[in-house]
Amino acid sequence: MHILQEAYPSAFIKETEDAEEIIKASLTGDWDVVICDMSMPGQSGLEVVRHMKQYFPKVPVLMLSMYPEEQYAIRALRAGAAGYLSKDSASEELVKAVGTVLLGRRHISPDTAAHLLNELEHGDDKAPHESLTSREFVIFQLVSSGKSVSAIAKQLSVAVSTISTYKTKIFAKMKMKCNADLTRYALENKLM
């Protein structure tokens, strides 16, 4: 974050360890922008976006991730993120992206823009995971990474039965029968 401090020398920048700390910090500060990782300990970046949109709709959230843009950028934008950056392009683009979202606009890379246009032209050719809601997608990621239903329920602070219901919906939407199918799909499609 040194690059941001150089670009915005009078700004107060706070770093956090996980999603829970981001949410706590959002309650105690008056932030101009939140930058979070798609994959963090605790809740996912999509959960942080959902929280910020619900409680602080005017604060833009810029998503930073190691995951490929073609898989995650559109999902993050649909969840309400103001922009998406892959970590490999972040050093050059981060200051530009922050400036863009502070002006109230969205930041997307040329690759993401091309992917969006392609999706508009060929919307019916969606991959199975693209039919999942944001919450289902988070649970899909956790299940495919090998977490148990009870561990996921604890992590997301919901009932085990809720996770079981989501898991059933995920299997149906993706036309898969077991956790191994989800894991194989996630690996093949670079979703984890």
C-alpha angles and dihedrals in degrees: 000000000000089000090060093048089053092049093044104030095171094048123109107228121190124191122205135194102224147358093275091058091049090053092047091049091050089058095051103041142053100235128188095199138001121213116195141167121247090228118042137148109280114006123016127252088255089061090052090051090050091050093048093047090051099045105020106024094166095057109091118224118211113200118216118189147162089218118101115269094230090062102040114017096078092045090051092048091048089052088057105267114151092218147349130223129181112226093238091062096034100098093059097035105036098085091044092049093049090050091050096050092044086060089056096255131116123252119218131158122242088253092055091046090053091048091051091051091048090051091052091052096043103026095148093060094075122152114241094253091056090069091063121101117239092260092047090049092053090050091045089055092049094047093046090051089059102259118148123240091250092050091050091048090052093046093050095038095236135118120280088237090058091055091046090053092050091047091053090051091048092051090049096047093046094040093233131136109203146019091260089060090053092047093049091048092048092050094045091050095042092242095139 
